[in-house]
Amino acid sequence: MFLIKFILITFLVIYVIGFLFKLWLKYFLKKTVKNMTNQNQTNKKEGEVTVEYKNDNKKFNSDIGEYVDYEEIK
């Protein structure tokens, strides 16, 4: 009788923990998505376009290698 009660209580506890975890996960994901969408939205008028330039002053390094011509051999 004790073994049956133990097994039933164990399954009940596992079920309740799983249910609570699912609720917490839904809340966490909704909160995260809401925060991400709020960060991406700015106060712009509809149809307004902005361009952000990325200033990379890196120049091509010619010391990396050199171009070699090749000839086809038939």
DSSP file (Angstrom, degrees, kcal/mol; ACC not computed):
  #  RESIDUE AA STRUCTURE BP1 BP2  ACC     N-H-->O    O-->H-N    N-H-->O    O-->H-N    TCO  KAPPA ALPHA  PHI   PSI    X-CA   Y-CA   Z-CA
    1    1 A M     >        0   0    0      0, 0.0     4,-2.0     0, 0.0     5,-0.2   0.000 360.0 360.0 360.0 -40.4    0.0    0.0    0.0
    2    2 A F  H  >  +     0   0    0      1,-0.2     4,-2.5     2,-0.2     5,-0.2   0.893 360.0  53.6 -63.3 -40.1    2.9    2.4    0.8
    3    3 A L  H  > S+     0   0    0      1,-0.2     4,-2.3     2,-0.2    -1,-0.2   0.889 107.9  49.6 -64.1 -40.4    4.5    1.7   -2.5
    4    4 A I  H  > S+     0   0    0      2,-0.2     4,-2.5     1,-0.2    -1,-0.2   0.911 112.0  48.0 -66.1 -42.7    1.4    2.5   -4.5
    5    5 A K  H  X S+     0   0    0     -4,-2.0     4,-2.7     2,-0.2     5,-0.2   0.915 111.6  50.7 -62.7 -42.9    1.0    5.8   -2.5
    6    6 A F  H  X S+     0   0    0     -4,-2.5     4,-2.4     2,-0.2    -2,-0.2   0.924 111.7  46.8 -61.1 -46.0    4.6    6.7   -3.1
    7    7 A I  H  X S+     0   0    0     -4,-2.3     4,-2.5     2,-0.2    -2,-0.2   0.920 113.9  47.8 -64.4 -44.3    4.3    6.0   -6.9
    8    8 A L  H  X S+     0   0    0     -4,-2.5     4,-2.2     2,-0.2    -2,-0.2   0.915 113.5  46.9 -64.1 -43.2    1.1    8.0   -7.2
    9    9 A I  H  X S+     0   0    0     -4,-2.7     4,-2.6     2,-0.2    -1,-0.2   0.896 111.6  52.3 -65.4 -39.4    2.5   11.0   -5.2
   10   10 A T  H  X S+     0   0    0     -4,-2.4     4,-2.4    -5,-0.2    -2,-0.2   0.938 111.3  45.7 -62.2 -47.1    5.7   10.9   -7.3
   11   11 A F  H  X S+     0   0    0     -4,-2.5     4,-2.4     1,-0.2    -1,-0.2   0.889 112.8  51.4 -63.4 -38.9    3.8   11.0  -10.6
   12   12 A L  H  X S+     0   0    0     -4,-2.2     4,-2.4     2,-0.2    -2,-0.2   0.915 110.7  47.5 -64.4 -43.4    1.6   13.8   -9.3
   13   13 A V  H  X S+     0   0    0     -4,-2.6     4,-2.6     2,-0.2    -2,-0.2   0.914 112.5  49.3 -64.5 -43.2    4.6   15.9   -8.2
   14   14 A I  H  X S+     0   0    0     -4,-2.4     4,-2.3     1,-0.2    -2,-0.2   0.912 111.9  49.2 -63.1 -42.2    6.3   15.3  -11.6
   15   15 A Y  H  X S+     0   0    0     -4,-2.4     4,-2.4     2,-0.2    -2,-0.2   0.911 112.4  47.3 -63.0 -44.1    3.2   16.3  -13.4
   16   16 A V  H  X S+     0   0    0     -4,-2.4     4,-2.6     2,-0.2     5,-0.2   0.911 112.1  49.7 -66.3 -42.3    2.7   19.5  -11.3
   17   17 A I  H  X S+     0   0    0     -4,-2.6     4,-2.3     1,-0.2    -2,-0.2   0.920 112.0  48.7 -63.0 -42.7    6.4   20.5  -11.8
   18   18 A G  H  X S+     0   0    0     -4,-2.3     4,-2.1     2,-0.2    -2,-0.2   0.907 111.6  49.5 -62.8 -42.3    6.1   19.9  -15.6
   19   19 A F  H  X S+     0   0    0     -4,-2.4     4,-2.1     2,-0.2    -2,-0.2   0.921 112.4  47.1 -63.1 -44.8    2.9   22.0  -15.7
   20   20 A L  H  X S+     0   0    0     -4,-2.6     4,-2.5     1,-0.2    -1,-0.2   0.877 110.3  53.4 -65.0 -37.5    4.5   24.8  -13.7
   21   21 A F  H  X S+     0   0    0     -4,-2.3     4,-2.6    -5,-0.2    -1,-0.2   0.905 107.8  50.6 -64.3 -41.0    7.6   24.7  -15.9
   22   22 A K  H  X S+     0   0    0     -4,-2.1     4,-2.3     2,-0.2    -2,-0.2   0.916 111.1  48.5 -62.9 -42.9    5.4   25.0  -19.1
   23   23 A L  H  X S+     0   0    0     -4,-2.1     4,-2.1     1,-0.2    -2,-0.2   0.924 113.1  47.2 -62.3 -43.9    3.6   28.1  -17.6
   24   24 A W  H  X S+     0   0    0     -4,-2.5     4,-2.7     1,-0.2    -2,-0.2   0.899 111.0  52.0 -64.1 -40.6    6.9   29.7  -16.6
   25   25 A L  H  X S+     0   0    0     -4,-2.6     4,-2.6     2,-0.2     5,-0.2   0.906 109.3  49.1 -65.1 -41.9    8.4   29.0  -20.1
   26   26 A K  H  X S+     0   0    0     -4,-2.3     4,-2.3     2,-0.2    -1,-0.2   0.928 113.4  46.9 -62.1 -44.6    5.4   30.6  -21.9
   27   27 A Y  H  X S+     0   0    0     -4,-2.1     4,-2.3     1,-0.2    -2,-0.2   0.919 113.2  48.7 -62.1 -44.8    5.7   33.7  -19.6
   28   28 A F  H  X S+     0   0    0     -4,-2.7     4,-2.3     1,-0.2    -2,-0.2   0.906 112.6  47.2 -63.8 -43.5    9.4   33.9  -20.1
   29   29 A L  H  X S+     0   0    0     -4,-2.6     4,-2.6     2,-0.2     5,-0.2   0.906 112.2  49.5 -67.8 -41.1    9.2   33.6  -23.9
   30   30 A K  H  X S+     0   0    0     -4,-2.3     4,-2.3    -5,-0.2    -2,-0.2   0.918 112.7  48.0 -62.0 -42.8    6.4   36.1  -24.2
   31   31 A K  H  X S+     0   0    0     -4,-2.3     4,-2.2    -5,-0.2    -2,-0.2   0.906 112.8  48.2 -64.5 -42.1    8.4   38.6  -22.1
   32   32 A T  H  X S+     0   0    0     -4,-2.3     4,-2.3     2,-0.2    -2,-0.2   0.918 112.3  47.8 -65.6 -44.4   11.6   38.1  -24.1
   33   33 A V  H  X S+     0   0    0     -4,-2.6     4,-2.4     1,-0.2     5,-0.2   0.906 111.5  51.2 -64.2 -41.0    9.8   38.5  -27.4
   34   34 A K  H  X S+     0   0    0     -4,-2.3     4,-2.0    -5,-0.2    -1,-0.2   0.914 111.0  48.0 -62.6 -42.8    8.1   41.6  -26.2
   35   35 A N  H  X S+     0   0    0     -4,-2.2     4,-1.7     1,-0.2    -1,-0.2   0.895 111.8  50.1 -65.0 -39.4   11.4   43.1  -25.0
   36   36 A M  H  X S+     0   0    0     -4,-2.3     4,-1.6     1,-0.2    -2,-0.2   0.902 111.3  47.5 -68.3 -40.2   13.1   42.3  -28.3
   37   37 A T  H  X S+     0   0    0     -4,-2.4     4,-1.2     1,-0.2    -1,-0.2   0.868 110.7  52.4 -69.8 -34.3   10.3   43.9  -30.4
   38   38 A N  H  < S+     0   0    0     -4,-2.0    -1,-0.2    -5,-0.2    -2,-0.2   0.856 108.5  50.8 -68.2 -33.7   10.4   47.0  -28.3
   39   39 A Q  H  < S+     0   0    0     -4,-1.7    -1,-0.2     1,-0.2    -2,-0.2   0.846 110.2  49.5 -71.1 -33.5   14.1   47.3  -28.7
   40   40 A N  H  < S+     0   0    0     -4,-1.6     2,-0.4    -5,-0.1    -1,-0.2   0.724  96.9  82.8 -80.0 -21.0   13.8   47.0  -32.5
   41   41 A Q     <  -     0   0    0     -4,-1.2     2,-0.3    -5,-0.1     0, 0.0  -0.671  57.8-179.6 -87.2 135.9   11.1   49.6  -32.8
   42   42 A T        -     0   0    0     -2,-0.4     2,-1.9     2,-0.0    -2,-0.0  -0.817  43.6 -91.4-124.6 169.8   12.0   53.3  -32.9
   43   43 A N  S    S+     0   0    0     -2,-0.3     2,-0.3     2,-0.0    -2,-0.0  -0.554  71.6 141.5 -84.2  78.2    9.9   56.4  -33.1
   44   44 A K        -     0   0    0     -2,-1.9     2,-0.1     4,-0.0     3,-0.1  -0.874  53.3-111.2-117.4 151.4    9.9   56.7  -36.9
   45   45 A K    >   -     0   0    0     -2,-0.3     3,-1.8     1,-0.1     2,-0.2  -0.442  48.0 -87.9 -74.8 155.4    7.2   57.8  -39.2
   46   46 A E  T 3  S+     0   0    0      1,-0.3    -1,-0.1    -2,-0.1     3,-0.1  -0.466 114.7  17.0 -66.7 130.2    5.7   55.2  -41.5
   47   47 A G  T 3  S+     0   0    0      1,-0.3    -1,-0.3    -2,-0.2     2,-0.3   0.332  89.0 138.0  90.8  -6.4    7.7   55.0  -44.8
   48   48 A E    <   -     0   0    0     -3,-1.8     2,-0.4     1,-0.0    -1,-0.3  -0.544  37.8-157.0 -75.1 135.7   10.7   56.9  -43.4
   49   49 A V        -     0   0    0     -2,-0.3     2,-0.4    -3,-0.1    -4,-0.0  -0.941  10.7-175.1-117.6 133.5   14.0   55.4  -44.5
   50   50 A T        -     0   0    0     -2,-0.4     2,-0.5     2,-0.0    -2,-0.0  -0.973   9.8-155.5-125.8 145.0   17.3   55.7  -42.7
   51   51 A V        -     0   0    0     -2,-0.4     2,-0.6     2,-0.0    -2,-0.0  -0.976   3.9-159.7-120.2 126.3   20.7   54.5  -43.8
   52   52 A E        -     0   0    0     -2,-0.5     2,-0.4     2,-0.0    -2,-0.0  -0.924  12.6-147.2-107.3 120.7   23.4   53.9  -41.3
   53   53 A Y        -     0   0    0     -2,-0.6     2,-0.7     2,-0.0    -2,-0.0  -0.676   1.8-146.9 -89.1 137.4   26.9   53.8  -42.7
   54   54 A K        -     0   0    0     -2,-0.4     2,-1.1     2,-0.1    -2,-0.0  -0.914  13.5-147.2-102.9 115.4   29.5   51.6  -41.3
   55   55 A N        +     0   0    0     -2,-0.7     2,-0.7     2,-0.0    -2,-0.0  -0.706  22.5 174.2 -91.0  98.6   32.9   53.3  -41.6
   56   56 A D        -     0   0    0     -2,-1.1    -2,-0.1     1,-0.1    -1,-0.0  -0.913  13.0-175.0-104.8 113.3   35.5   50.6  -42.1
   57   57 A N        +     0   0    0     -2,-0.7     2,-0.4     2,-0.1    -1,-0.1   0.147  42.3 127.1 -92.2  19.9   38.9   52.1  -42.7
   58   58 A K        -     0   0    0      3,-0.0     2,-0.3     1,-0.0    -2,-0.1  -0.651  45.3-157.5 -79.4 128.5   40.4   48.7  -43.3
   59   59 A K        -     0   0    0     -2,-0.4     2,-0.2     1,-0.1    -2,-0.1  -0.742  30.2 -89.4-105.0 155.5   42.2   48.6  -46.6
   60   60 A F        -     0   0    0     -2,-0.3     2,-0.7     1,-0.1    -1,-0.1  -0.432  38.7-135.2 -64.5 128.3   43.0   45.5  -48.6
   61   61 A N    >   -     0   0    0     -2,-0.2     3,-1.1     1,-0.1     4,-0.2  -0.780  14.8-166.8 -89.9 113.2   46.3   44.1  -47.6
   62   62 A S  T 3  S+     0   0    0     -2,-0.7     3,-0.5     1,-0.2    -1,-0.1   0.540  78.6  75.7 -79.3  -5.0   48.3   43.1  -50.7
   63   63 A D  T 3  S+     0   0    0      1,-0.2    -1,-0.2     3,-0.0     3,-0.1   0.509  73.5  83.9 -81.5  -3.2   50.8   41.1  -48.7
   64   64 A I  S <  S-     0   0    0     -3,-1.1     2,-0.3     1,-0.2    -1,-0.2   0.909 109.1 -45.5 -68.6 -41.4   48.4   38.3  -48.3
   65   65 A G        -     0   0    0     -3,-0.5     2,-0.4    -4,-0.2    -1,-0.2  -0.960  55.5-109.3-171.8-178.5   49.2   36.7  -51.6
   66   66 A E        -     0   0    0     -2,-0.3     2,-0.3    -3,-0.1    -3,-0.0  -0.962  29.7-106.8-133.9 153.8   49.7   37.4  -55.2
   67   67 A Y        -     0   0    0     -2,-0.4     2,-0.5     1,-0.0    -2,-0.0  -0.574  33.1-163.1 -78.3 133.9   47.8   36.8  -58.4
   68   68 A V        -     0   0    0     -2,-0.3     2,-0.1     2,-0.0    -1,-0.0  -0.977  11.8-136.9-123.0 124.9   49.2   34.0  -60.6
   69   69 A D        -     0   0    0     -2,-0.5     2,-0.3     1,-0.0     0, 0.0  -0.415  22.4-159.6 -71.3 154.2   48.2   33.6  -64.2
   70   70 A Y        -     0   0    0     -2,-0.1     2,-0.4     2,-0.0    -1,-0.0  -0.959   8.8-145.1-134.9 155.6   47.6   30.1  -65.4
   71   71 A E        -     0   0    0     -2,-0.3     2,-0.3     2,-0.0    -2,-0.0  -0.953  23.1-119.1-120.0 140.7   47.6   28.3  -68.7
   72   72 A E        -     0   0    0     -2,-0.4     2,-0.6     2,-0.0    -2,-0.0  -0.599  22.6-149.5 -77.9 135.9   45.3   25.5  -69.7
   73   73 A I              0   0    0     -2,-0.3    -1,-0.0     1,-0.1    -2,-0.0  -0.927 360.0 360.0-106.7 124.6   47.1   22.3  -70.6
   74   74 A K              0   0    0     -2,-0.6    -1,-0.1     0, 0.0    -2,-0.0   0.414 360.0 360.0-102.6 360.0   45.3   20.2  -73.2
